[in-house]
């Protein structure tokens, strides 16, 4: 397992995908969770929302971090037609979102904050995702089988819909899963020097 010299790594995320990506990247880490209201100023530009929310999540841990701990917080949004698609409320909402993504390009943005007791480094990663035109049967099959209610934009790129529906992406695949691992790795590496 890869460790950050002089630091204990803390991941503040309940996302199974983020946890798996961290494990697959070889990181040794502990999970700490807090219930945080994910709200942002309405006038904030869409591309700035995930990074802002990653800082809000980090702020909840202010004063609790030990000198040898580094906290990773992240937030991912799906943007289409100048609006954010959050997590679907129910089956009908998931179907509606996928119909909107069908045949279109959308943008996935993940904001990440790497926070120690004395400093914070925040960044965003952007990936363009191009969906083929999906049939209602494909959408309903996916929603009923995979139940993507915990996913922004109502889909997981690593699931069936990604295999059959995504024509191409421009940017990081792992960003679409919820964590731009390569950018995170480089940011954590800089903490050691």
C-alpha positions in Angstrom: 0.0 0.0 0.0 1.1 3.5 -0.8 1.4 5.9 2.1 2.0 9.6 2.3 5.3 10.1 4.1 4.8 11.9 7.5 1.0 11.8 7.1 -2.0 9.6 8.0 -4.5 9.8 5.1 -8.2 10.4 6.0 -11.0 10.1 3.3 -14.2 11.9 4.2 -16.5 10.1 1.8 -19.2 7.4 2.1 -19.0 6.8 -1.6 -18.1 3.1 -2.2 -16.6 4.2 -5.6 -14.3 6.7 -4.1 -13.2 4.2 -1.4 -12.5 1.6 -4.1 -10.6 4.0 -6.2 -8.4 4.9 -3.2 -7.8 1.2 -2.5 -7.1 0.4 -6.1 -4.6 3.3 -6.2 -2.8 1.6 -3.3 -3.5 4.2 -0.6 -3.7 3.3 3.0 -6.4 5.5 4.6 -9.1 5.8 7.2 -12.7 6.8 6.6 -14.3 9.6 8.7 -17.8 10.8 8.0 -19.9 13.7 8.9 -23.4 14.6 7.7 -23.0 17.9 5.8 -25.6 19.9 4.0 -24.4 20.3 0.4 -25.6 23.8 -0.4 -23.8 26.5 -2.4 -24.5 30.1 -3.4 -26.9 30.2 -6.4 -24.7 32.8 -8.1 -21.7 30.5 -8.1 -20.6 29.4 -11.6 -21.4 25.7 -12.2 -17.8 24.7 -12.7 -16.9 26.1 -9.3 -19.6 24.3 -7.3 -17.8 20.9 -6.7 -14.6 22.5 -5.5 -16.6 24.9 -3.2 -18.5 21.9 -1.8 -15.3 19.9 -1.2 -14.0 22.9 0.9 -17.4 23.0 2.8 -16.9 19.3 3.6 -13.3 19.9 4.8 -14.4 22.8 6.9 -16.6 20.5 9.0 -13.4 18.8 10.2 -11.6 22.0 11.1 -10.0 21.8 14.5 -10.2 18.0 14.6 -7.3 17.2 12.4 -4.1 16.2 14.1 -0.7 17.6 12.9 0.1 14.3 11.1 -3.3 13.9 9.3 -4.3 14.9 5.8 -8.0 15.0 4.9 -9.4 14.3 1.4 -12.9 15.6 0.6 -14.6 15.6 -2.8 -17.8 16.4 -4.6 -18.9 15.4 -8.1 -21.5 17.0 -10.3 -23.0 16.3 -13.7 -23.8 19.4 -15.8 -25.9 19.6 -18.9 -27.6 22.6 -20.5 -26.2 25.0 -17.9 -27.6 23.2 -14.9 -26.5 20.6 -12.4 -28.1 17.1 -12.3 -27.8 15.9 -8.7 -28.7 12.5 -7.4 -32.2 11.3 -8.6 -35.0 11.5 -6.1 -36.7 8.3 -7.3 -37.1 6.1 -10.4 -39.0 8.6 -12.4 -36.4 11.3 -11.7 -33.6 8.9 -12.7 -35.4 8.0 -16.0 -35.9 11.8 -16.7 -32.2 12.5 -16.1 -31.0 9.7 -18.4 -33.4 10.8 -21.1 -31.8 14.3 -20.8 -28.3 12.8 -21.1 -29.3 10.6 -24.0 -27.8 11.6 -27.3 -26.0 14.6 -25.7 -22.6 15.6 -24.3 -22.4 16.5 -20.7 -19.7 17.6 -18.3 -18.6 15.8 -15.1 -16.7 17.9 -12.6 -15.1 16.7 -9.4 -13.8 19.1 -6.9 -11.2 17.9 -4.4 -9.7 19.4 -1.3 -6.6 18.1 0.4 -6.5 19.6 3.8 -4.0 19.5 6.7 -4.0 21.5 9.9 -2.0 24.3 8.3 -2.8 24.3 4.6 -5.4 23.4 1.9 -5.0 22.5 -1.7 -8.2 22.4 -3.9 -8.6 21.6 -7.5 -11.2 20.5 -10.1 -11.1 17.9 -12.8 -13.4 18.2 -15.9 -14.5 15.3 -18.2 -16.7 15.6 -21.2 -19.0 12.5 -21.6 -20.8 11.7 -24.9 -23.9 9.4 -24.6 -25.4 7.7 -27.6 -29.2 8.0 -28.0 -30.6 5.6 -25.4 -33.9 3.8 -25.9 -36.5 4.0 -23.1 -36.1 0.2 -22.7 -32.4 0.6 -22.1 -32.9 3.4 -19.6 -35.6 1.5 -17.7 -33.6 -1.7 -17.7 -30.6 0.2 -16.3 -32.6 2.1 -13.6 -34.5 -1.0 -12.5 -31.5 -3.3 -12.4 -28.7 -1.0 -11.1 -30.9 1.5 -9.1 -28.5 4.5 -9.5 -30.2 6.7 -6.9 -26.9 7.5 -5.1 -25.2 8.7 -8.3 -25.0 12.2 -9.7 -26.7 12.3 -13.1 -28.4 8.9 -12.3 -25.6 6.7 -13.8 -22.3 5.0 -13.1 -19.8 4.9 -16.0 -18.4 1.6 -14.6 -21.9 0.0 -14.9 -23.9 -1.5 -17.8 -25.0 1.9 -19.0 -21.4 3.0 -19.4 -20.5 -0.1 -21.4 -23.4 0.3 -23.9 -24.2 3.9 -23.8 -21.0 6.0 -23.6 -19.5 6.6 -27.1 -16.5 8.5 -25.8 -15.1 10.7 -23.1 -12.6 13.5 -23.1 -10.7 13.6 -19.8 -10.3 11.3 -16.8 -12.4 8.2 -16.7 -11.9 8.0 -12.9 -13.1 11.6 -12.5 -16.5 10.4 -13.9 -16.5 7.6 -11.2 -16.0 10.4 -8.6 -12.3 10.9 -8.0 -9.6 12.1 -10.3 -7.0 9.8 -8.8 -4.0 11.0 -10.9 -4.5 14.6 -9.9 -5.1 13.6 -6.3 -1.9 11.5 -6.2 0.2 14.4 -7.6 -1.3 16.8 -5.0 -0.6 14.4 -2.1 2.9 13.8 -3.4 3.6 17.5 -3.2 2.8 17.5 0.5 5.8 15.3 1.2 8.3 17.8 -0.1 
